[in-house]
Amino acid sequence: MRRHVRWLALASGALAFSLAGWLLASVVPKAAGNVGRAAGERSQGHSAVHRSGSSARDTRGDVRERTCPRPSQQPGSGVAGVCPLSVATTSLPSATLGTRYSMPMLTVSGGVAPYTWSVSDRTLPPGLSLSPAGVIAGRAVLAGTFDFSVRAADSAGDTATANLSIAVDGCTTTITGARNRPLTIGAGVTCLDQATISGPLEITAGAVVSIQASALGGPLSAHGPAALAVCGSTVSGPASVTGAAGPVLLGVANGTPCTADTITGLVTLTGDTGGVTMGGATISGPAYIAGSGGPVTVSGNTIGGPTSIIGNTGGTLVAGNSVNGPLSCSGDNPAPTDGGKPNTSNGPAADQCADLT
């Protein structure tokens, strides 16, 4: 009897366990399916929340977030091509006449690195230049405040511009008004501004000289100056600059307030290592530019005699000049170009200048 009761109890337990298993198996998949559908409905019903910046899909289709670089970051530190390109530099330090200019690299915000820089309107102070990498360098030779625009171009073809300015000062001696005797200028930084000098002007080695809107009553001679600029002035006699260590400017520098010079007599510019610009001047005699190690620009001048441009090695532009006599170029490396602005001459154009008229 006891064995029969024990067998009935075991059979009843097995039947209950089997029924419970069948019920669980039929309910759990439905619940799991409901949970999965609910999760899918939530995913489809709400878009992702994005912080500032933008997003893009990677090669697997997953969304990854991109953020705009802040102006304080180095160029290219953000994800390329996300934010509009803009110039982040808003101001520039002042420059001192004849002193090497130093500043951080121009910076951008956004865009796609690498970036290429250029001056898009007007020009930097004479003596300074902007590299494609965004570095402004050189030695300023003319006092004043110079406004200009820069352009940044990124590798995606986008561009951005900004207006900037550089103030140039540093005159240790300033001469204005009439001076009824010859003048000799030695080392230091000397500025002639609306001055009238009744005799010759001599500039000795190491001097930095800025001459604006002045009248020189005799010849101008400079031997080994550190830098020289003659802007909007008249020279009643020949002008000679030899062995300048820094830039030499006679006349107009495009985009600056500098206006043309008038020089009565021969102009000789030789052995200048910092580059020469002679622009827009009216010269009653011949011109001789030779042996410069820096860039040479002879542009838009009216020259009253034969013009020779010889042995310059920093790149030479001879453009838009009117020469009353032969125009000769030889030994320049690289050969001179005219930048698409041919010259005119009343005599033959010879050697390297043969194709520049």
Order of alpha helices (4+ residues) and beta strands (2+ residues): alpha-beta-beta-beta-beta-beta-beta-beta-beta-beta-beta-beta-beta-beta-beta-beta-beta-beta-beta-beta-beta-beta-beta-beta-beta-beta-beta-beta-beta-beta-beta-beta-beta-beta-beta
